[in-house]
Amino acid sequence: MAVVSLLNQAPYRRTYSSRERLNVDTIDGSDPWLSPHSGTERHPYPHSSHHSGAGYFHRSPRRNFPPRRRCVTQEGELLPLLHTCQLSTCERITINVAGKYFETWRKTLEDHPDTLLGDPERRVQYYDKHKDEYFFDRHRPTFDAIFEYYLYGGGLKRPPQVPDDVFLSELDFFEIERHVVEDYRRGEGYISDAVILPERGFKRRVWMLMEYPETSLIAYIIAIISVIVTVASIALFCVETLPGMESKHCVQGSEPNWLDPFFITETVCTTWFSLEVLVRLLACPSKIAYFKDFKNLVDITAVVPYYVTLFNVLSTMTCDSAKSSASLAFLRVFRLVRIFKLTKHSAGLQVLILTFKASVEGLCLFLVALTVCILVFSSAVYFAEMGIPGSQIHSIPDGFWWAIITMTTVGYGEVVPVGPLGKLIGMMCAVSGVLTLSIPVPIITENFNKFYSHKTGRGRI
């Protein structure tokens, strides 16, 4: 490795061009790369053959070779008389990237004509005619991966020591094909959201205000108000369940109290949410896409329980109808889905959602392993505890609960094995649970780090 590193530096590199290194013409007209070496030693630097003394070999006598055919490049340029044309192309290209040299055939680069190196007209601006090379003052470790892509094709693979933003910046500079870059970004976990905007001017401005807080100060203020109202609504839902803090708006057997603080706060929050849903629905570019979005369904579901309860109260002006239906009481739970509205404004929650979506395969593998272990240990502990006085496991379904509580290391303790064999199986179940729980941890950690770096800006350009 040390020899390769030394030879790859400019002070140790011969100043001859790639064509001269391939086609060395000696003073006597012989070709030292092709002529036989029987009993003679040739000068390693033919252009310095007039020198003599220590460190130089003696030049062999003149030899006569049959005339050779002249080679012509694709542009019609005549190559040296003794040029060899055994290969499919006669032109080598030398690329100097911040002092590190790469050599390849011209055809290899031009197999990718849409890139910077594959287009002769675009790469000529980096050509050094004195050294017969293309010089780029760019990131060398990144170009190693780009050069391998030119040689072998396939996909791009980022070196571990190269940051995401540097790698993407170099791909943009060398103008690698867009579909190849997109494949790399998908492999690295980048999520490319398609931005669809309304065609009309006013609707476009309203949609930008409601959907993209980073576009203007007013949009940012609207997003902050939405977050504050969402947090207040969730806090109100939790506080009103405390003893002594119940809402006195609608007590069964009496008339509604329209001045109740809980009712006023909930009305203000619901009014804001309703206006937000209505404005976004009118300004959205596609009604079908609007109702397919999970966040929009959350917004609609969060305001429905309030209007259902209010309609029942206003229809009779009594609180009996508001409390008589169990379905209405269940609808109040849907108010809690407003917490999912925070995902639109929180990068951390977005990272968690993207992480779990990308880790679905690992989580499915974990669930399969967990299910198999539950079936095995619940059946084993049932037969081990069968016939033992005081046994708490009377069936295999009873063993399901015991097995999952043991494997997840929760250990409630209300169902435990009594016999020695059952305790041995319980010990094995707990150890297996610890090992099974470790299956998705590396997958989730890797995906989380990947998405976190992208969302926080380290992986963006």
MIBA-686231 format. One record per residue (C-alpha): residue number from 1; z, y, x. Coordinates in pm, 1 decimal, padded with zeros to 6 digits. Layout:
BEGIN
{NUM {Z Y X}}
...
REM end
This chain:
BEGIN
{1 {00000.0 00000.0 00000.0}}
{2 {00071.0 00235.9 00289.9}}
{3 {-00279.6 00185.0 00431.1}}
{4 {-00437.8 00259.8 00094.7}}
{5 {-00226.0 00570.7 00056.8}}
{6 {-00322.9 00704.3 00401.3}}
{7 {-00691.6 00637.2 00359.6}}
{8 {-00682.9 00810.5 00023.0}}
{9 {-00580.2 01148.0 00165.7}}
{10 {-00823.0 01418.2 00271.2}}
{11 {-00705.5 01461.1 00638.1}}
{12 {-00769.8 01090.4 00706.6}}
{13 {-01096.5 01070.7 00517.0}}
{14 {-01434.2 01089.9 00690.0}}
{15 {-01634.1 01395.4 00594.2}}
{16 {-01948.1 01196.8 00516.1}}
{17 {-02062.8 01190.5 00157.3}}
{18 {-02074.8 00875.0 -00049.2}}
{19 {-02451.4 00850.4 00004.5}}
{20 {-02411.5 00883.2 00381.6}}
{21 {-02141.9 00615.3 00384.9}}
{22 {-02374.1 00379.8 00202.3}}
{23 {-02692.2 00469.5 00395.3}}
{24 {-02602.5 00520.8 00761.5}}
{25 {-02910.2 00576.0 00978.3}}
{26 {-02857.6 00519.7 01348.5}}
{27 {-03041.1 00704.3 01622.2}}
{28 {-03258.1 00404.1 01701.9}}
{29 {-03360.0 00364.6 01334.7}}
{30 {-03162.5 00043.5 01276.7}}
{31 {-02933.7 -00016.3 00982.0}}
{32 {-02587.0 -00120.0 01106.9}}
{33 {-02486.7 -00246.9 00761.0}}
{34 {-02772.7 -00495.1 00739.3}}
{35 {-02878.8 -00579.9 01094.0}}
{36 {-02741.2 -00897.5 01256.8}}
{37 {-02435.0 -00871.7 01483.6}}
{38 {-02516.3 -01158.7 01719.9}}
{39 {-02374.6 -01072.6 02057.6}}
{40 {-02395.0 -00695.8 02015.2}}
{41 {-02135.8 -00436.7 01915.9}}
{42 {-02242.5 -00124.6 01733.7}}
{43 {-02109.8 00227.8 01732.0}}
{44 {-01884.9 00272.4 01427.7}}
{45 {-01984.5 00639.8 01398.3}}
{46 {-02361.6 00650.1 01447.0}}
{47 {-02384.2 01029.4 01442.2}}
{48 {-02154.1 01043.4 01744.3}}
{49 {-02351.6 00789.8 01948.0}}
{50 {-02437.2 01044.4 02221.0}}
{51 {-02073.5 01048.0 02333.8}}
{52 {-01945.3 00802.1 02586.1}}
{53 {-01612.4 00704.2 02727.0}}
{54 {-01302.3 00536.8 02596.2}}
{55 {-01290.4 00460.8 02230.3}}
{56 {-01668.3 00414.7 02184.5}}
{57 {-01880.3 00101.4 02181.6}}
{58 {-02210.8 00062.9 02365.6}}
{59 {-02518.8 00107.2 02156.4}}
{60 {-02741.5 -00197.4 02128.2}}
{61 {-03106.1 -00188.2 02230.3}}
{62 {-03365.5 -00065.1 01982.4}}
{63 {-03476.0 -00325.0 01729.5}}
{64 {-03791.7 -00320.1 01524.2}}
{65 {-03761.8 -00391.8 01150.6}}
{66 {-04038.9 -00421.0 00896.9}}
{67 {-04106.8 -00109.0 00689.7}}
{68 {-03893.5 -00081.0 00376.9}}
{69 {-03973.0 00053.4 00032.4}}
{70 {-03853.0 00406.2 -00052.2}}
{71 {-03608.1 00425.2 -00344.2}}
{72 {-03630.9 00692.6 -00610.1}}
{73 {-03349.8 00822.5 -00829.2}}
{74 {-03377.2 00879.3 -01203.6}}
{75 {-03467.0 01243.5 -01135.6}}
{76 {-03747.0 01144.9 -00896.8}}
{77 {-03555.9 01227.0 -00575.6}}
{78 {-03653.9 01019.9 -00271.6}}
{79 {-03360.7 00843.4 -00111.8}}
{80 {-03335.8 00773.9 00266.2}}
{81 {-03590.6 00537.0 00413.2}}
{82 {-03345.3 00255.1 00484.6}}
{83 {-03158.4 00286.6 00155.5}}
{84 {-03062.4 -00045.1 -00005.2}}
{85 {-03145.4 -00103.3 -00370.8}}
{86 {-02998.2 -00441.0 -00444.9}}
{87 {-02774.8 -00297.4 -00720.5}}
{88 {-02876.7 -00185.7 -01068.1}}
{89 {-02834.3 00179.7 -00968.6}}
{90 {-02854.9 00350.0 -00632.6}}
{91 {-02627.2 00645.7 -00703.1}}
{92 {-02256.4 00652.8 -00637.9}}
{93 {-02036.7 00939.7 -00755.9}}
{94 {-01722.5 01050.2 -00575.7}}
{95 {-01449.1 01215.7 -00781.2}}
{96 {-01168.6 01403.7 -00607.5}}
{97 {-00865.7 01454.5 -00832.1}}
{98 {-00612.0 01672.4 -00650.5}}
{99 {-00674.6 01488.3 -00322.3}}
{100 {-00705.4 01136.6 -00463.0}}
{101 {-01055.2 00990.8 -00447.0}}
{102 {-01233.1 00771.3 -00699.8}}
{103 {-01580.6 00623.8 -00659.8}}
{104 {-01800.0 00463.7 -00920.2}}
{105 {-02161.5 00431.2 -01021.0}}
{106 {-02322.2 00711.1 -01213.8}}
{107 {-02418.9 00476.9 -01496.0}}
{108 {-02052.0 00385.5 -01548.2}}
{109 {-01968.8 00744.6 -01633.5}}
{110 {-02279.4 00810.5 -01837.1}}
{111 {-02201.8 00518.6 -02066.3}}
{112 {-01970.7 00776.0 -02227.6}}
{113 {-02210.3 01071.2 -02270.3}}
{114 {-01979.7 01268.4 -02500.9}}
{115 {-01711.7 01310.5 -02233.4}}
{116 {-01689.7 01566.9 -01954.5}}
{117 {-01764.4 01319.0 -01675.8}}
{118 {-02032.9 01140.4 -01875.3}}
{119 {-02242.1 01453.4 -01933.4}}
{120 {-02424.3 01570.5 -01614.8}}
{121 {-02463.9 01924.2 -01747.4}}
{122 {-02091.2 01966.8 -01811.3}}
{123 {-01958.0 01801.5 -01495.6}}
{124 {-02195.7 01989.3 -01260.1}}
{125 {-01967.7 02294.3 -01266.0}}
{126 {-01709.6 02091.2 -01070.4}}
{127 {-01959.2 01966.6 -00807.7}}
{128 {-01901.0 02047.1 -00437.0}}
{129 {-02240.6 02023.4 -00269.1}}
{130 {-02097.8 02045.7 00083.3}}
{131 {-01884.7 01733.5 00037.8}}
{132 {-02106.3 01569.5 -00226.7}}
{133 {-01815.2 01516.0 -00464.4}}
{134 {-01670.9 01637.0 -00793.2}}
{135 {-01336.7 01811.0 -00748.7}}
{136 {-01072.8 01839.7 -01024.5}}
{137 {-00733.7 01998.5 -00966.3}}
{138 {-00571.9 01792.2 -01240.9}}
{139 {-00289.4 01542.4 -01295.3}}
{140 {-00356.5 01238.1 -01075.4}}
{141 {-00143.7 00969.7 -01252.4}}
{142 {-00314.5 01051.6 -01581.5}}
{143 {-00660.2 01022.7 -01429.5}}
{144 {-00576.0 00667.8 -01317.6}}
{145 {-00565.3 00567.0 -01684.6}}
{146 {-00878.0 00771.1 -01766.5}}
{147 {-01070.1 00613.3 -01477.5}}
{148 {-00972.0 00263.3 -01595.2}}
{149 {-01102.8 00356.1 -01940.1}}
{150 {-01441.5 00446.7 -01788.6}}
{151 {-01452.3 00122.0 -01589.5}}
{152 {-01333.0 -00128.7 -01847.5}}
{153 {-01356.4 00047.1 -02184.2}}
{154 {-01120.7 -00053.0 -02461.0}}
{155 {-00825.2 00169.6 -02548.5}}
{156 {-00626.5 00421.8 -02351.0}}
{157 {-00291.3 00321.7 -02204.1}}
{158 {-00051.7 00594.8 -02098.5}}
{159 {00129.0 00527.3 -01768.0}}
{160 {00506.4 00504.5 -01825.1}}
{161 {00583.8 00793.1 -01589.6}}
{162 {00344.6 01035.9 -01761.4}}
{163 {00485.2 01245.2 -02050.5}}
{164 {00302.3 01243.9 -02382.6}}
{165 {00213.3 01612.5 -02379.1}}
{166 {00067.6 01595.4 -02025.3}}
{167 {-00135.4 01286.1 -02110.0}}
{168 {-00279.6 01439.7 -02427.4}}
{169 {-00357.6 01762.2 -02242.8}}
{170 {-00557.1 01572.3 -01978.2}}
{171 {-00743.4 01375.0 -02244.3}}
{172 {-00838.2 01704.7 -02404.8}}
{173 {-00956.6 01848.9 -02071.8}}
{174 {-01180.0 01552.6 -01987.0}}
{175 {-01305.5 01552.1 -02347.7}}
{176 {-01243.7 01184.3 -02414.4}}
{177 {-01402.6 01066.4 -02738.9}}
{178 {-01208.4 01180.6 -03044.3}}
{179 {-01186.0 00836.8 -03205.0}}
{180 {-01042.2 00690.3 -02883.4}}
{181 {-00775.9 00962.7 -02870.3}}
{182 {-00691.5 00906.9 -03236.6}}
{183 {-00649.0 00533.7 -03174.2}}
{184 {-00412.8 00615.2 -02888.4}}
{185 {-00214.2 00859.0 -03103.6}}
{186 {-00176.2 00601.5 -03380.6}}
{187 {-00059.5 00345.2 -03127.2}}
{188 {00198.9 00590.6 -02995.9}}
{189 {00332.2 00657.6 -03345.2}}
{190 {00179.5 00996.6 -03416.1}}
{191 {00140.5 01073.0 -03785.0}}
{192 {-00159.4 01288.0 -03865.9}}
{193 {-00111.8 01453.6 -04203.4}}
{194 {-00432.3 01554.4 -04375.3}}
{195 {-00398.0 01919.2 -04479.5}}
{196 {-00567.9 01974.9 -04814.6}}
{197 {-00568.6 02333.3 -04942.5}}
{198 {-00694.5 02480.3 -05269.2}}
{199 {-01033.3 02648.6 -05258.1}}
{200 {-00944.0 02970.5 -05437.0}}
{201 {-00769.3 03252.0 -05252.8}}
{202 {-00467.2 03313.9 -05479.6}}
{203 {-00390.9 02946.6 -05536.7}}
{204 {-00425.5 02885.9 -05164.7}}
{205 {-00169.9 03158.2 -05084.9}}
{206 {00076.2 03026.9 -05344.6}}
{207 {00038.4 02669.3 -05218.0}}
{208 {00098.1 02782.1 -04859.5}}
{209 {00415.4 02964.0 -04968.6}}
{210 {00556.1 02660.2 -05147.1}}
{211 {00442.1 02383.8 -04911.8}}
{212 {00430.2 02522.5 -04554.7}}
{213 {00741.7 02727.1 -04462.4}}
{214 {00616.1 02791.4 -04109.4}}
{215 {00316.2 02996.0 -04222.8}}
{216 {00497.0 03320.1 -04317.6}}
{217 {00837.1 03485.8 -04350.9}}
{218 {00827.8 03472.7 -04731.9}}
{219 {00751.9 03099.8 -04725.3}}
{220 {01042.1 03048.4 -04484.3}}
{221 {01280.1 03237.7 -04715.7}}
{222 {01165.2 03029.5 -05014.8}}
{223 {01233.6 02710.6 -04817.3}}
{224 {01585.0 02829.4 -04727.0}}
{225 {01661.0 02914.0 -05092.1}}
{226 {01535.8 02569.2 -05195.8}}
{227 {01764.5 02400.2 -04944.4}}
{228 {02067.4 02605.9 -05052.8}}
{229 {02007.2 02533.1 -05421.6}}
{230 {01960.3 02161.4 -05350.4}}
{231 {02286.0 02139.1 -05153.0}}
{232 {02473.3 02334.2 -05423.7}}
{233 {02343.4 02103.9 -05695.9}}
{234 {02448.5 01789.7 -05506.2}}
{235 {02791.4 01936.0 -05429.7}}
{236 {02836.5 02028.3 -05796.8}}
{237 {02748.6 01674.1 -05902.7}}
{238 {03018.1 01534.2 -05671.6}}
{239 {03291.2 01793.5 -05743.8}}
{240 {03278.6 01758.5 -06120.3}}
{241 {03386.5 01394.0 -06089.7}}
{242 {03721.7 01489.5 -05932.1}}
{243 {04031.5 01453.5 -06156.2}}
{244 {04102.8 01784.2 -06325.4}}
{245 {03762.3 01927.7 -06229.6}}
{246 {03561.1 01781.6 -06513.6}}
{247 {03311.8 02007.1 -06681.9}}
{248 {03446.0 02163.8 -07005.3}}
{249 {03098.4 02254.0 -07122.3}}
{250 {03071.8 01980.6 -07379.0}}
{251 {03388.7 01805.1 -07495.8}}
{252 {03341.8 01543.2 -07763.5}}
{253 {03449.1 01670.0 -08105.1}}
{254 {03404.7 02039.5 -08021.1}}
{255 {03126.3 02293.4 -07983.9}}
{256 {02949.5 02349.2 -07651.1}}
{257 {03102.4 02600.8 -07411.4}}
{258 {02806.3 02795.0 -07276.7}}
{259 {03024.0 02995.3 -07033.1}}
{260 {03150.5 02694.1 -06841.4}}
{261 {03100.6 02759.0 -06461.1}}
{262 {02968.7 02409.7 -06401.2}}
{263 {02713.0 02448.8 -06679.1}}
{264 {02603.2 02793.0 -06555.2}}
{265 {02562.8 02669.0 -06196.9}}
{266 {02370.9 02362.7 -06307.8}}
{267 {02148.6 02577.4 -06530.0}}
{268 {02064.3 02812.6 -06242.9}}
{269 {01984.0 02522.1 -06010.2}}
{270 {01771.9 02344.5 -06269.6}}
{271 {01585.3 02666.4 -06350.1}}
{272 {01494.9 02707.8 -05983.7}}
{273 {01380.9 02346.9 -05958.2}}
{274 {01176.9 02377.8 -06276.8}}
{275 {01000.4 02691.5 -06153.9}}
{276 {00932.5 02521.7 -05821.2}}
{277 {00782.0 02216.1 -05990.4}}
{278 {00572.5 02426.4 -06229.2}}
{279 {00434.9 02660.6 -05959.4}}
{280 {00348.7 02376.5 -05724.2}}
{281 {00183.5 02184.2 -06007.0}}
{282 {-00037.2 02480.5 -06102.4}}
{283 {-00129.9 02563.5 -05742.2}}
{284 {-00181.0 02213.0 -05606.3}}
{285 {-00533.6 02124.5 -05486.1}}
{286 {-00534.7 01788.0 -05667.7}}
{287 {-00329.1 01690.4 -05971.0}}
{288 {-00374.1 01319.4 -05899.7}}
{289 {-00253.5 01357.5 -05541.9}}
{290 {00038.5 01567.7 -05668.6}}
{291 {00173.3 01290.7 -05891.1}}
{292 {00118.0 01030.4 -05618.5}}
{293 {00348.8 01213.2 -05379.9}}
{294 {00701.5 01068.0 -05382.3}}
{295 {00865.2 01407.4 -05320.0}}
{296 {00702.0 01552.8 -05630.8}}
{297 {00821.9 01260.0 -05841.9}}
{298 {01173.2 01325.0 -05709.6}}
{299 {01150.3 01690.2 -05815.4}}
{300 {01043.5 01594.3 -06168.5}}
{301 {01302.8 01316.7 -06202.0}}
{302 {01582.6 01549.2 -06090.4}}
{303 {01528.7 01799.8 -06374.9}}
{304 {01460.9 01553.4 -06658.7}}
{305 {01828.7 01455.0 -06727.1}}
{306 {01933.8 01817.5 -06775.0}}
{307 {01666.1 01886.8 -07036.4}}
{308 {01728.7 01558.2 -07220.0}}
{309 {02100.3 01637.0 -07251.1}}
{310 {02036.3 02001.1 -07342.8}}
{311 {01786.5 01901.6 -07613.4}}
{312 {02039.9 01663.5 -07772.5}}
{313 {02310.3 01931.7 -07770.1}}
{314 {02085.9 02203.4 -07912.7}}
{315 {01950.5 01976.3 -08185.8}}
{316 {02297.5 01931.5 -08343.9}}
{317 {02500.0 02208.8 -08172.4}}
{318 {02775.0 01950.6 -08115.7}}
{319 {02880.7 01746.1 -07814.7}}
{320 {02887.0 01412.1 -07997.0}}
{321 {02520.8 01336.4 -07929.3}}
{322 {02554.8 01424.8 -07561.4}}
{323 {02831.1 01170.7 -07503.9}}
{324 {02738.7 00895.9 -07747.0}}
{325 {02444.7 00749.4 -07558.6}}
{326 {02507.2 00543.6 -07248.2}}
{327 {02148.7 00596.0 -07141.0}}
{328 {02209.2 00970.7 -07114.4}}
{329 {02512.1 00910.3 -06895.4}}
{330 {02298.6 00691.4 -06672.8}}
{331 {02032.4 00963.3 -06653.8}}
{332 {02283.6 01195.0 -06490.3}}
{333 {02279.5 00969.7 -06186.4}}
{334 {01917.8 01068.8 -06127.9}}
{335 {02035.8 01417.5 -06040.1}}
{336 {02144.8 01273.7 -05707.3}}
{337 {01783.9 01204.6 -05607.0}}
{338 {01762.1 01574.8 -05523.6}}
{339 {01896.7 01482.3 -05182.8}}
{340 {01550.0 01348.4 -05102.2}}
{341 {01416.2 01703.0 -05140.9}}
{342 {01584.5 01779.6 -04810.7}}
{343 {01343.0 01550.3 -04627.4}}
{344 {01071.4 01814.7 -04665.2}}
{345 {01278.9 02065.9 -04468.8}}
{346 {01471.9 01837.7 -04230.2}}
{347 {01300.3 01696.4 -03921.9}}
{348 {01587.1 01450.5 -03872.2}}
{349 {01544.2 01291.6 -04215.3}}
{350 {01168.5 01274.6 -04160.6}}
{351 {01227.5 01092.3 -03832.5}}
{352 {01452.3 00838.0 -04006.1}}
{353 {01197.2 00771.8 -04281.2}}
{354 {00911.8 00734.7 -04032.7}}
{355 {01125.5 00507.1 -03815.8}}
{356 {01204.2 00266.6 -04098.6}}
{357 {00843.0 00269.8 -04217.2}}
{358 {00721.2 00180.2 -03868.0}}
{359 {00991.7 -00087.4 -03828.6}}
{360 {00906.0 -00277.8 -04145.7}}
{361 {00777.4 -00582.0 -03955.9}}
{362 {01091.3 -00604.1 -03741.9}}
{363 {01313.7 -00561.1 -04046.7}}
{364 {01123.4 -00834.3 -04232.8}}
{365 {01176.2 -01068.4 -03937.8}}
{366 {01546.9 -00985.1 -03947.0}}
{367 {01567.6 -01054.6 -04322.4}}
{368 {01391.3 -01390.0 -04279.3}}
{369 {01631.3 -01494.8 -04003.7}}
{370 {01929.4 -01370.0 -04206.7}}
{371 {01816.2 -01560.5 -04518.2}}
{372 {01770.9 -01886.0 -04324.4}}
{373 {02115.9 -01854.0 -04167.6}}
{374 {02277.6 -01777.3 -04503.8}}
{375 {02121.1 -02086.1 -04662.0}}
{376 {02223.9 -02310.3 -04372.1}}
{377 {02583.9 -02191.0 -04335.1}}
{378 {02655.5 -02161.8 -04708.9}}
{379 {02541.2 -02520.5 -04762.1}}
{380 {02732.5 -02640.9 -04456.9}}
{381 {03059.5 -02471.1 -04554.5}}
{382 {03031.5 -02597.2 -04913.3}}
{383 {03010.4 -02959.8 -04805.5}}
{384 {03276.0 -02905.9 -04538.0}}
{385 {03520.1 -02760.6 -04795.4}}
{386 {03436.5 -03012.7 -05069.2}}
{387 {03743.9 -03200.6 -05182.9}}
{388 {03993.3 -02993.2 -04981.8}}
{389 {04288.5 -02866.3 -05194.3}}
{390 {04288.5 -02488.0 -05232.0}}
{391 {03924.1 -02449.3 -05134.3}}
{392 {03778.5 -02114.6 -05240.6}}
{393 {03411.6 -02218.1 -05211.7}}
{394 {03325.1 -02411.5 -05524.8}}
{395 {02944.8 -02396.9 -05503.8}}
{396 {02663.8 -02306.7 -05267.0}}
{397 {02608.5 -01966.9 -05440.9}}
{398 {02976.1 -01893.2 -05367.5}}
{399 {02891.0 -01972.9 -05006.7}}
{400 {02609.2 -01713.9 -05015.6}}
{401 {02861.0 -01431.0 -05054.4}}
{402 {03089.3 -01572.5 -04785.6}}
{403 {02799.4 -01624.1 -04543.0}}
{404 {02651.5 -01274.4 -04575.0}}
{405 {02992.7 -01108.5 -04544.7}}
{406 {03068.1 -01316.9 -04234.8}}
{407 {02727.1 -01269.6 -04068.0}}
{408 {02733.0 -00892.7 -04116.4}}
{409 {03088.4 -00888.3 -03969.0}}
{410 {03227.9 -00711.2 -04278.2}}
{411 {03492.3 -00977.6 -04339.8}}
{412 {03646.9 -00886.0 -04676.9}}
{413 {03861.3 -01199.4 -04659.8}}
{414 {03876.9 -01280.7 -05032.8}}
{415 {03669.3 -01597.2 -04975.2}}
{416 {03760.0 -01794.2 -04661.0}}
{417 {03730.6 -02159.7 -04548.5}}
{418 {04053.6 -02361.3 -04551.0}}
{419 {03977.6 -02683.1 -04361.6}}
{420 {03931.1 -02706.7 -03983.2}}
{421 {03562.9 -02801.7 -04013.1}}
{422 {03501.3 -02508.8 -04246.1}}
{423 {03668.2 -02271.4 -03997.7}}
{424 {03447.6 -02408.7 -03718.3}}
{425 {03140.0 -02343.8 -03932.8}}
{426 {03272.6 -01993.5 -04005.8}}
{427 {03303.4 -01924.9 -03632.3}}
{428 {02946.1 -02038.5 -03574.2}}
{429 {02831.8 -01825.2 -03871.5}}
{430 {02994.2 -01511.1 -03725.2}}
{431 {02837.6 -01563.2 -03380.9}}
{432 {02496.1 -01628.9 -03536.8}}
{433 {02531.4 -01312.2 -03741.3}}
{434 {02592.6 -01099.9 -03430.9}}
{435 {02281.6 -01245.9 -03265.4}}
{436 {02072.4 -01202.1 -03579.2}}
{437 {02177.0 -00838.1 -03619.7}}
{438 {02048.8 -00765.1 -03269.0}}
{439 {01687.7 -00856.1 -03361.4}}
{440 {01576.3 -00523.8 -03515.9}}
{441 {01783.7 -00297.5 -03289.7}}
{442 {01530.6 -00262.0 -02999.8}}
{443 {01241.6 -00213.8 -03244.9}}
{444 {01421.5 00056.4 -03441.8}}
{445 {01542.1 00227.7 -03123.9}}
{446 {01193.3 00237.5 -02972.7}}
{447 {01035.8 00376.6 -03288.8}}
{448 {01313.4 00631.4 -03331.2}}
{449 {01272.9 00762.4 -02976.1}}
{450 {00897.6 00779.8 -03024.0}}
{451 {00908.3 00975.9 -03350.0}}
{452 {01195.0 01195.2 -03233.2}}
{453 {01000.3 01304.6 -02925.5}}
{454 {00698.4 01384.2 -03141.4}}
{455 {00891.4 01577.2 -03406.9}}
{456 {01094.3 01781.6 -03158.7}}
{457 {00780.1 01896.4 -02980.4}}
{458 {00790.4 01703.8 -02650.1}}
{459 {00497.9 01489.0 -02755.5}}
{460 {00285.0 01763.4 -02909.8}}
{461 {00026.5 01993.1 -02753.5}}
REM end
